[in-house]
């Protein structure tokens, strides 16, 4: 998992093409789930949208993402990638 630019407003996660397509097909559901998890830990960050670039899923957020928020998103996407 990497972030793009110093602002860390784009979270880029490498996954397989098939899993990326599956995630994108249900993007609204995944954005809602990520935002629910972030709200649960009282984060001020929210995910705006998800898009795919070949073997990567890119999640754009409204603010700069802290390390703890990155871990929440990373765990959620890794869980999806395993299924």
WOLINVEN-V571151 format. One record per pair of residues at least 12 apart in sequence whose C-alpha atoms are under 10 Angstrom apart, sorted by sequence separation. I is the first residue (numbers start at 0). J is the second residue. D is the distance in Angstrom with one decimal. If there is no record, write none. Layout:
# WOLINVEN-V571151
I | J | D
I | J | D
This chain:
# WOLINVEN-V571151
0 | 12 | 4.6
1 | 13 | 8.5
33 | 45 | 7.8
34 | 46 | 6.1
46 | 58 | 6.7
47 | 59 | 5.5
48 | 60 | 7.4
0 | 13 | 6.5
33 | 46 | 6.9
34 | 47 | 8.9
46 | 59 | 5.9
47 | 60 | 5.2
48 | 61 | 9.6
0 | 14 | 9.5
31 | 45 | 9.3
32 | 46 | 9.6
33 | 47 | 10.0
45 | 59 | 8.7
46 | 60 | 4.3
47 | 61 | 6.3
58 | 72 | 8.9
30 | 45 | 8.6
31 | 46 | 8.3
45 | 60 | 5.6
46 | 61 | 6.4
47 | 62 | 9.8
30 | 46 | 6.1
31 | 47 | 9.5
44 | 60 | 6.7
45 | 61 | 5.8
46 | 62 | 8.8
29 | 46 | 9.5
30 | 47 | 7.2
31 | 48 | 9.8
44 | 61 | 6.2
45 | 62 | 7.5
30 | 48 | 6.5
43 | 61 | 8.9
44 | 62 | 5.7
45 | 63 | 9.9
46 | 64 | 9.9
29 | 48 | 9.2
30 | 49 | 7.2
43 | 62 | 7.9
44 | 63 | 7.5
45 | 64 | 9.1
27 | 47 | 9.7
29 | 49 | 8.4
43 | 63 | 9.7
44 | 64 | 6.7
56 | 76 | 9.0
27 | 48 | 7.9
43 | 64 | 9.2
44 | 65 | 8.7
26 | 48 | 7.5
27 | 49 | 8.4
42 | 64 | 9.4
26 | 49 | 6.2
42 | 65 | 9.2
45 | 68 | 9.5
25 | 49 | 9.7
26 | 50 | 8.0
44 | 68 | 7.8
23 | 48 | 9.8
33 | 58 | 10.0
42 | 67 | 9.2
43 | 68 | 9.6
23 | 49 | 6.9
24 | 50 | 9.8
34 | 60 | 9.9
42 | 68 | 7.4
46 | 72 | 9.3
22 | 49 | 8.5
23 | 50 | 6.4
40 | 67 | 9.5
22 | 50 | 8.9
23 | 51 | 6.9
30 | 58 | 8.6
40 | 68 | 8.8
22 | 51 | 8.8
30 | 59 | 10.0
20 | 50 | 9.4
37 | 67 | 9.6
19 | 50 | 8.7
20 | 51 | 7.6
37 | 68 | 6.9
40 | 71 | 9.4
19 | 51 | 6.5
20 | 52 | 10.0
26 | 58 | 10.0
36 | 68 | 9.3
37 | 69 | 9.8
19 | 52 | 8.7
20 | 53 | 9.2
23 | 56 | 8.2
19 | 53 | 8.0
20 | 54 | 9.3
22 | 56 | 8.2
23 | 57 | 10.0
37 | 71 | 7.3
16 | 51 | 9.0
19 | 54 | 6.8
20 | 55 | 9.9
33 | 68 | 9.8
36 | 71 | 7.3
37 | 72 | 8.4
8 | 44 | 9.7
10 | 46 | 9.7
16 | 52 | 9.2
17 | 53 | 9.8
18 | 54 | 8.8
19 | 55 | 6.8
20 | 56 | 9.1
36 | 72 | 8.5
9 | 46 | 9.4
14 | 51 | 10.0
16 | 53 | 6.4
17 | 54 | 8.7
18 | 55 | 9.6
19 | 56 | 6.1
8 | 46 | 9.3
9 | 47 | 10.0
11 | 49 | 9.9
13 | 51 | 9.8
15 | 53 | 8.6
16 | 54 | 5.0
18 | 56 | 9.3
19 | 57 | 9.7
33 | 71 | 7.9
34 | 72 | 9.3
9 | 48 | 9.9
10 | 49 | 9.5
11 | 50 | 9.8
12 | 51 | 9.6
13 | 52 | 9.5
14 | 53 | 9.1
15 | 54 | 5.5
16 | 55 | 7.7
33 | 72 | 6.5
36 | 75 | 8.9
9 | 49 | 9.6
11 | 51 | 9.2
13 | 53 | 9.1
14 | 54 | 5.5
15 | 55 | 7.6
16 | 56 | 9.3
32 | 72 | 9.8
33 | 73 | 10.0
11 | 52 | 9.4
13 | 54 | 5.8
14 | 55 | 5.7
15 | 56 | 9.4
12 | 54 | 8.5
13 | 55 | 4.3
14 | 56 | 7.1
33 | 75 | 7.3
12 | 55 | 5.4
13 | 56 | 6.4
32 | 75 | 8.7
33 | 76 | 9.1
11 | 55 | 6.4
12 | 56 | 5.3
13 | 57 | 8.8
10 | 55 | 9.8
11 | 56 | 5.8
12 | 57 | 6.4
10 | 56 | 8.1
11 | 57 | 4.5
12 | 58 | 8.4
29 | 75 | 8.9
9 | 56 | 9.9
10 | 57 | 5.5
11 | 58 | 6.6
29 | 76 | 9.0
9 | 57 | 6.4
10 | 58 | 5.1
11 | 59 | 8.8
8 | 57 | 10.0
9 | 58 | 5.6
10 | 59 | 6.4
8 | 58 | 8.2
9 | 59 | 4.5
10 | 60 | 8.0
29 | 79 | 9.5
8 | 59 | 5.8
9 | 60 | 6.4
7 | 59 | 9.0
8 | 60 | 5.3
9 | 61 | 9.3
7 | 60 | 8.6
8 | 61 | 6.9
9 | 62 | 9.4
3 | 57 | 9.4
8 | 62 | 6.0
9 | 63 | 8.6
10 | 64 | 8.6
22 | 76 | 8.8
0 | 55 | 9.5
2 | 57 | 9.1
7 | 62 | 8.2
8 | 63 | 5.1
9 | 64 | 8.6
0 | 56 | 9.8
1 | 57 | 9.7
2 | 58 | 9.6
3 | 59 | 10.0
6 | 62 | 8.3
7 | 63 | 5.3
8 | 64 | 6.3
0 | 57 | 10.0
6 | 63 | 5.7
7 | 64 | 5.8
8 | 65 | 9.8
19 | 76 | 9.9
22 | 79 | 7.8
5 | 63 | 9.0
6 | 64 | 8.1
7 | 65 | 8.3
18 | 76 | 9.9
21 | 79 | 9.2
22 | 80 | 8.7
7 | 66 | 9.9
10 | 69 | 7.7
21 | 80 | 9.4
12 | 72 | 9.5
19 | 79 | 9.5
12 | 73 | 7.7
18 | 79 | 7.8
19 | 80 | 8.2
2 | 64 | 9.3
7 | 69 | 9.4
10 | 72 | 8.5
11 | 73 | 9.5
14 | 76 | 8.9
18 | 80 | 6.0
10 | 73 | 8.9
13 | 76 | 9.8
14 | 77 | 8.6
17 | 80 | 9.4
18 | 81 | 8.8
12 | 76 | 7.9
13 | 77 | 9.8
18 | 82 | 8.4
12 | 77 | 8.9
14 | 79 | 9.8
15 | 80 | 7.8
14 | 80 | 6.7
2 | 69 | 9.2
13 | 80 | 9.7
14 | 81 | 9.8
1 | 69 | 9.4
0 | 69 | 8.9
0 | 70 | 9.7
0 | 72 | 9.9
1 | 73 | 9.9
0 | 73 | 7.2
0 | 76 | 10.0
0 | 77 | 9.9
